[in-house]
Amino acid sequence: MRAAALYTAAGSLLVTTLAAAPADSAPGAPGGPGAVAEQRGTAVAVARAQVEGIAFGKCPAEQNAPDNLECGTVRVPLDYAHPDGKQITLTVSRALATHKDPHNSKRKVPRQGALVYNPGGPGASGMYFPLVGMVPEWKRIAAAYDLIGYAPRGVERSAPLSCQDPKRFFKGPSQSPTHPSESYKKKRIAEAKAYARGCAKRSGSGLRYYNSLNNARDLDVLRAALDEPKLTFMGASYGTYFGAVYATLFPSHVRRMVLDSVVNPDPAQIWYRDNLEQSAAFESRWTDFREWMARHDDVYGLGDTAEKVQRTYDSARTRLAAKPAGGEVGPGQLQGAFLTAGYYDDFWPSRAAALSAYLKGDPKPLVRVAGPATGAAAEAENANAVYTAVECNDASWPTDWKVWDRDNTRLARVAPFETWDNAWMNLPCAYWPAPRQRPLDVRTGPGELPPVLIMAAERDAATPYDGALEMNRRLAGSVLVTERDSGTHGVAGGPNRCVNAHLDAYLLEGRLPTRRAAACEGHPEPKPEAPAGRSRKQSVRDSLKGKADQR
């Protein structure tokens, strides 16, 4: 009931009356003046990619890639309305199908084509995705498919975006008030305005072309460059949204599609309302984590009820505000580390152990899990810039601070864990200098699109479960597989054998459950032992997770 109450709290906000900036019918917006030109431009770019292909070869040395990972590039127009104008280059990675049946060494598995993957974000890179073929749960798929990863436009070497000096990106130690003062709000407003200006200054006039519609068009160019008549695609998190945009724009180009942990594609939700509902859902997931810590009070000593764990956590926040751990971990860094645990429950033991150790006088584990990764500052700044650009460009946002203040103040009364931090991350969209798109009405009719496999965890906070239900309604013929009573963000290829059986049956045989919806029991909760080290299998999984992407 907690989740239902919180979702209701978010949904009841007066977002239908928000003072949003009008969509500008920017070139490429559905129904906008550039839509026909961009459709023609996409056809030109696709034809060119079919001729040019991708010259795969050795990956750059700095990637430290194994020998079986190949890298290449594909050209796409910055602006599809002008396909012969400025081109940008997207980086692509590949591991060829192994043809090895993990259960029968004598059988050679026939190749089915390329499986293209996007991990979400916006702003996350899939360049290391092909390495997932080393994980046992993926070996059957890796036998039949070339595994394809890529960095979408703006990400890493793919015409990278930047909004501020990476040296200034990690600000720590920092505060993270759940009920901010007026002076703190004014400070964050000023920072949001400066960040939006920085995006325009550092990224130039091309900033407007970093959006979900162009990400979908890029995907069709990539399909053509791979010489795939039809696309087999798997998208997670934000990747489910632009994957669904692709399916709406190019339904006849789809072979098979897996959407894992699903963004609510309703145009009214993109992106302001989606973020409010995400904040509400994180409160429920934070409660799940607190209840788990309480059940293991004998291990961590943080309290034997969720309420006591909350008081312990608040006490740690107060202590860190007065004296940051290691001089670099304040309340903001603590919040970031525990937010990650809201995405992936396999992080629960390490976060609980670090908090326990800190409160017992040893700050080192907390500094290790929550301290700023300054060596990755450029990568993190780039990912944040792409996230901001895509979400701000995609849709209308409120431009009146009073709307943000009203909605987030109300929500924080019942969902304080993540509400304001989420608001600050997205606030640059209130002051965005580039034209806005009108979100595509994601929808396909019966027979227009091959059946799509949708997968979701019932208590996922990053992409609340209602989004999977909405996607299931909008894509005719799609089937939803639900992991019950679980909240891990990204369920495919993980620890749940039932979920993986549905994934394998679909990708390898084209077989779906006979009903429109199917369910799997949730995977077991993590054990309370603090991890002594990480196996290669877990390291590969963590490299795919990367940072806890915001969507």
Secondary structure, DSSP 8 states (H G I E B T S, - for coil): -HHHHHHHHHHTSSGGG--B------TTSTTSTTHHHHHHHHHHHHHHHHHH----EE--GGG---TT-EEEEEEEESSTTSTTS-EEEEEEEEE----B-TT-TT-B----EEEEEE--TTT---TTGGGGGGSGGGHHHHHHEEEEEE--TTSTTSS---SS-GGGT---S----SS--HHHHHHHHHHHHHHHHHHHHHHGGGGGG-SHHHHHHHHHHHHHHTT-SSEEEEEEEHHHHHHHHHHHH-GGGEEEEEEEEE----TTTTTHHHHHHHHHHHHHHHHHHHHHHHHTHHHH-S-SSHHHHHHHHHHHHHHHHHS-BTTTB-HHHHHHHHHHHHH-GGGHHHHHHHHHHHHTT--HHHHHHHS--GGGHHHHHHHHHHHHHHHHHHS--B--HHHHHHHHHHHHHH-TTTHHHHHHHHGGGGG--S---------B-TTTS---EEEEETT-SSS-HHHHHHHHHHBTT-EEEEETT---S--TTSS-HHHHHHHHHHHHH----SSSEEEE-------SS--S---HHHHHHHHHH-S----
